[in-house]
Amino acid sequence: MKRLSISYDGRLTWLLDGDIVGPTRTFGSLAETVACARELTQAAPAIIELRVSGFYACVQQEQGWPRRIHAPDRAA
């Protein structure tokens, strides 16, 4: 099972890290970060640690990543 870490740096940047990622990657949105993580793992089973402003969640994804980690942006 792959292990990934997604965190928010508090300065409008999302960080993706983990063995499969290589050097830490940066993104402008959570959606972009999750999409890259999914692509890098080829949607294989994974454990994703999510850290945002003191909040911590651990999401276990099965093959195909059926669990949503974020909601799409809504048009104002």
mmCIF file of the C-alpha atoms, coordinates in Angstrom:
data_MODEL
# 
_entry.id   MODEL 
# 
loop_
_atom_site.group_PDB 
_atom_site.id 
_atom_site.type_symbol 
_atom_site.label_atom_id 
_atom_site.label_alt_id 
_atom_site.label_comp_id 
_atom_site.label_asym_id 
_atom_site.label_entity_id 
_atom_site.label_seq_id 
_atom_site.pdbx_PDB_ins_code 
_atom_site.Cartn_x 
_atom_site.Cartn_y 
_atom_site.Cartn_z 
_atom_site.occupancy 
_atom_site.B_iso_or_equiv 
_atom_site.pdbx_formal_charge 
_atom_site.auth_seq_id 
_atom_site.auth_comp_id 
_atom_site.auth_asym_id 
_atom_site.auth_atom_id 
_atom_site.pdbx_PDB_model_num 
ATOM 1  C CA . MET A 1 1  ? 0.000   0.000  0.000   1.00 0.00 ? 1  MET A CA 1 
ATOM 2  C CA . LYS A 1 2  ? 1.336   3.438  -0.967  1.00 0.00 ? 2  LYS A CA 1 
ATOM 3  C CA . ARG A 1 3  ? 1.737   6.160  1.693   1.00 0.00 ? 3  ARG A CA 1 
ATOM 4  C CA . LEU A 1 4  ? 1.324   9.836  0.861   1.00 0.00 ? 4  LEU A CA 1 
ATOM 5  C CA . SER A 1 5  ? 1.268   13.062 2.815   1.00 0.00 ? 5  SER A CA 1 
ATOM 6  C CA . ILE A 1 6  ? -0.724  16.125 1.777   1.00 0.00 ? 6  ILE A CA 1 
ATOM 7  C CA . SER A 1 7  ? -0.358  19.311 3.784   1.00 0.00 ? 7  SER A CA 1 
ATOM 8  C CA . TYR A 1 8  ? -1.251  22.974 3.531   1.00 0.00 ? 8  TYR A CA 1 
ATOM 9  C CA . ASP A 1 9  ? 1.548   25.407 4.318   1.00 0.00 ? 9  ASP A CA 1 
ATOM 10 C CA . GLY A 1 10 ? -0.742  28.307 5.259   1.00 0.00 ? 10 GLY A CA 1 
ATOM 11 C CA . ARG A 1 11 ? 0.528   30.407 2.335   1.00 0.00 ? 11 ARG A CA 1 
ATOM 12 C CA . LEU A 1 12 ? -1.823  29.221 -0.420  1.00 0.00 ? 12 LEU A CA 1 
ATOM 13 C CA . THR A 1 13 ? 0.399   26.228 -1.237  1.00 0.00 ? 13 THR A CA 1 
ATOM 14 C CA . TRP A 1 14 ? -0.434  22.533 -0.946  1.00 0.00 ? 14 TRP A CA 1 
ATOM 15 C CA . LEU A 1 15 ? 2.453   20.078 -0.527  1.00 0.00 ? 15 LEU A CA 1 
ATOM 16 C CA . LEU A 1 16 ? 2.568   16.455 -1.675  1.00 0.00 ? 16 LEU A CA 1 
ATOM 17 C CA . ASP A 1 17 ? 5.169   14.116 -0.247  1.00 0.00 ? 17 ASP A CA 1 
ATOM 18 C CA . GLY A 1 18 ? 5.828   10.390 -0.024  1.00 0.00 ? 18 GLY A CA 1 
ATOM 19 C CA . ASP A 1 19 ? 8.133   7.679  -1.316  1.00 0.00 ? 19 ASP A CA 1 
ATOM 20 C CA . ILE A 1 20 ? 6.439   7.501  -4.716  1.00 0.00 ? 20 ILE A CA 1 
ATOM 21 C CA . VAL A 1 21 ? 6.460   11.308 -5.101  1.00 0.00 ? 21 VAL A CA 1 
ATOM 22 C CA . GLY A 1 22 ? 10.213  11.925 -5.045  1.00 0.00 ? 22 GLY A CA 1 
ATOM 23 C CA . PRO A 1 23 ? 11.018  15.530 -4.126  1.00 0.00 ? 23 PRO A CA 1 
ATOM 24 C CA . THR A 1 24 ? 8.125   17.344 -2.452  1.00 0.00 ? 24 THR A CA 1 
ATOM 25 C CA . ARG A 1 25 ? 5.734   18.794 -5.041  1.00 0.00 ? 25 ARG A CA 1 
ATOM 26 C CA . THR A 1 26 ? 3.757   22.008 -4.627  1.00 0.00 ? 26 THR A CA 1 
ATOM 27 C CA . PHE A 1 27 ? 0.288   22.899 -5.931  1.00 0.00 ? 27 PHE A CA 1 
ATOM 28 C CA . GLY A 1 28 ? -2.143  25.797 -5.827  1.00 0.00 ? 28 GLY A CA 1 
ATOM 29 C CA . SER A 1 29 ? -5.170  23.735 -4.798  1.00 0.00 ? 29 SER A CA 1 
ATOM 30 C CA . LEU A 1 30 ? -6.128  20.590 -2.942  1.00 0.00 ? 30 LEU A CA 1 
ATOM 31 C CA . ALA A 1 31 ? -7.863  19.301 -6.078  1.00 0.00 ? 31 ALA A CA 1 
ATOM 32 C CA . GLU A 1 32 ? -4.620  19.514 -8.100  1.00 0.00 ? 32 GLU A CA 1 
ATOM 33 C CA . THR A 1 33 ? -2.690  17.827 -5.285  1.00 0.00 ? 33 THR A CA 1 
ATOM 34 C CA . VAL A 1 34 ? -5.114  14.893 -5.030  1.00 0.00 ? 34 VAL A CA 1 
ATOM 35 C CA . ALA A 1 35 ? -5.221  14.506 -8.824  1.00 0.00 ? 35 ALA A CA 1 
ATOM 36 C CA . CYS A 1 36 ? -1.415  14.276 -8.969  1.00 0.00 ? 36 CYS A CA 1 
ATOM 37 C CA . ALA A 1 37 ? -1.300  11.805 -6.069  1.00 0.00 ? 37 ALA A CA 1 
ATOM 38 C CA . ARG A 1 38 ? -3.933  9.644  -7.750  1.00 0.00 ? 38 ARG A CA 1 
ATOM 39 C CA . GLU A 1 39 ? -2.017  9.715  -11.038 1.00 0.00 ? 39 GLU A CA 1 
ATOM 40 C CA . LEU A 1 40 ? 1.349   8.917  -9.410  1.00 0.00 ? 40 LEU A CA 1 
ATOM 41 C CA . THR A 1 41 ? -0.120  5.897  -7.605  1.00 0.00 ? 41 THR A CA 1 
ATOM 42 C CA . GLN A 1 42 ? -2.210  4.881  -10.628 1.00 0.00 ? 42 GLN A CA 1 
ATOM 43 C CA . ALA A 1 43 ? -5.153  4.894  -8.181  1.00 0.00 ? 43 ALA A CA 1 
ATOM 44 C CA . ALA A 1 44 ? -3.639  1.926  -6.336  1.00 0.00 ? 44 ALA A CA 1 
ATOM 45 C CA . PRO A 1 45 ? -4.539  1.363  -2.671  1.00 0.00 ? 45 PRO A CA 1 
ATOM 46 C CA . ALA A 1 46 ? -3.009  4.129  -0.558  1.00 0.00 ? 46 ALA A CA 1 
ATOM 47 C CA . ILE A 1 47 ? -2.968  5.711  2.861   1.00 0.00 ? 47 ILE A CA 1 
ATOM 48 C CA . ILE A 1 48 ? -3.108  9.492  2.663   1.00 0.00 ? 48 ILE A CA 1 
ATOM 49 C CA . GLU A 1 49 ? -2.251  11.695 5.621   1.00 0.00 ? 49 GLU A CA 1 
ATOM 50 C CA . LEU A 1 50 ? -3.881  15.120 5.345   1.00 0.00 ? 50 LEU A CA 1 
ATOM 51 C CA . ARG A 1 51 ? -2.680  18.013 7.517   1.00 0.00 ? 51 ARG A CA 1 
ATOM 52 C CA . VAL A 1 52 ? -4.251  21.475 7.501   1.00 0.00 ? 52 VAL A CA 1 
ATOM 53 C CA . SER A 1 53 ? -3.789  24.114 10.247  1.00 0.00 ? 53 SER A CA 1 
ATOM 54 C CA . GLY A 1 54 ? -3.522  21.614 13.100  1.00 0.00 ? 54 GLY A CA 1 
ATOM 55 C CA . PHE A 1 55 ? -6.205  19.319 11.638  1.00 0.00 ? 55 PHE A CA 1 
ATOM 56 C CA . TYR A 1 56 ? -5.086  15.770 10.851  1.00 0.00 ? 56 TYR A CA 1 
ATOM 57 C CA . ALA A 1 57 ? -6.966  13.088 8.940   1.00 0.00 ? 57 ALA A CA 1 
ATOM 58 C CA . CYS A 1 58 ? -5.892  9.734  7.591   1.00 0.00 ? 58 CYS A CA 1 
ATOM 59 C CA . VAL A 1 59 ? -7.735  8.467  4.516   1.00 0.00 ? 59 VAL A CA 1 
ATOM 60 C CA . GLN A 1 60 ? -7.355  4.893  3.320   1.00 0.00 ? 60 GLN A CA 1 
ATOM 61 C CA . GLN A 1 61 ? -8.096  4.622  -0.380  1.00 0.00 ? 61 GLN A CA 1 
ATOM 62 C CA . GLU A 1 62 ? -8.964  1.307  -1.983  1.00 0.00 ? 62 GLU A CA 1 
ATOM 63 C CA . GLN A 1 63 ? -8.176  0.477  -5.602  1.00 0.00 ? 63 GLN A CA 1 
ATOM 64 C CA . GLY A 1 64 ? -9.626  3.205  -7.823  1.00 0.00 ? 64 GLY A CA 1 
ATOM 65 C CA . TRP A 1 65 ? -9.732  5.750  -4.967  1.00 0.00 ? 65 TRP A CA 1 
ATOM 66 C CA . PRO A 1 66 ? -13.506 5.717  -4.362  1.00 0.00 ? 66 PRO A CA 1 
ATOM 67 C CA . ARG A 1 67 ? -13.403 8.111  -1.366  1.00 0.00 ? 67 ARG A CA 1 
ATOM 68 C CA . ARG A 1 68 ? -13.578 11.839 -2.049  1.00 0.00 ? 68 ARG A CA 1 
ATOM 69 C CA . ILE A 1 69 ? -11.071 13.972 -0.175  1.00 0.00 ? 69 ILE A CA 1 
ATOM 70 C CA . HIS A 1 70 ? -12.371 17.309 -1.424  1.00 0.00 ? 70 HIS A CA 1 
ATOM 71 C CA . ALA A 1 71 ? -15.442 18.869 -2.984  1.00 0.00 ? 71 ALA A CA 1 
ATOM 72 C CA . PRO A 1 72 ? -15.204 20.627 -6.331  1.00 0.00 ? 72 PRO A CA 1 
ATOM 73 C CA . ASP A 1 73 ? -15.036 24.418 -6.340  1.00 0.00 ? 73 ASP A CA 1 
ATOM 74 C CA . ARG A 1 74 ? -18.446 26.001 -6.740  1.00 0.00 ? 74 ARG A CA 1 
ATOM 75 C CA . ALA A 1 75 ? -19.042 28.926 -9.050  1.00 0.00 ? 75 ALA A CA 1 
ATOM 76 C CA . ALA A 1 76 ? -20.115 32.032 -7.162  1.00 0.00 ? 76 ALA A CA 1 
# 
